[in-house]
Amino acid sequence: MSHFADSKPRIDMFKLDGDLRDAYVELLGAQFAVDRIQSRYSAEIVAKNGGSFLLRRSISAATAISAYFREVEKHIPGVEGPRFA
């Protein structure tokens, strides 16, 4: 059996760090956009008057992002349960 067969895949830490920073900036922009909507409209008004297709797509994207980062959070050493709410 090869020495490399049991080894973990190599990670380009600089690329990972850059990708995480890029995602953070984009998520921060999305958070600001949602904060702006929240400050102007109630959830009920958005649900009743927002486009159904766009709302469903936005909810789907937010749900997928949340699920992914909750899974990542489970693997952060020393973190038990939701830490960043």
Buried (B, 14 or more C-beta within 10 A) or exposed (E): EEEEEEEEEEEEEEEEEEEEEEEEEEEEEBEEEEEEBEEEBEEEEBEEEBEEEEEEEBEEEEEEEEEEEEEEBEEEEEEEEEEEE
